[in-house]
C-alpha cells in the first residue's frame, strides 16, 4: 500500500513540476515586467500552502493506517 502511495505522490509531483515549468516558460515576458515580483510571491505562497496541505493530509493518512495496523495486531 505504501509503495502505491509513493508512486502516486511521485507522479503527482512530476506533473506539478512540468506544469509549473510550462507556466514559467510561457509567461517569461510577463515575469520581467514591473509588479510581477509581488504577484509571484503571492503565487508561491498559494502553492506552498497547497503542498503543505497535501503533505499534512498524506501524513495523517499514513498515521491512521499505522494505527489501524497496530490495532489489528492486538
N, C-alpha and C positions, 0 to 999 in steps of 0.2 A: 504494500500500500504506500509506504513512504517513498519507494522508488518512483512510482507513478506520479506522486505529488511533485517530486523534484523535477521529473521530466516535464510535467506541465508548467511548472514555475519557470524552467529554463526556456521553454517555448514562448511563454508569455513575455519574459524578459527580453528575449531576442526580437520578438515582434515589436515591442515598445521601442527598443533601441533603433530598429530600422525606421520606424515611423518618425521618431524624433530627428534622426539624421536627415530623412527626406524632407521634413518640415524646415529644418535649418537651411538645407541646400536650396529649396525653392523660395525661401524668404530672405536670402542673403542680402539683397539690396535694402530691404526694409530694416534689417539689423544694423545697417550702417547709418541710418537716419537718427536725428536727434530725438530724444524721448523714448527711444527703444529700450535703453538700459533699465528704465523704470518699469516698463511693461514686461521686460524679460525677467526681472526679479519677481514680479507678481506671478508670472507663468511658472517659474522654477519653484516658487513656494507652493503653488497648487499641485504641481507634480510631486513634490516632496511629501505633501500631506496625503496624496493618493497612495503613494507607495508605502508610506508609514502605516496607513490604514490597512492595506493589503498584507503587509508583514505581520501586523498585530493579529489580524484575522487568521492568517496561516498558523501563527504560533499558538493561538488559542485553540485552533482545531487540532493541532498536534498534541497539545497538553491534554485535551479532552480524550483523544484516542489512547494516550498512555494511561490515563486514569481508568478508562474502561477496561483496558488490558489488565491492569493491576487488580481491578475488582473481579474480573473473570478468573484470575488465578487463585483467589481466596476460596 
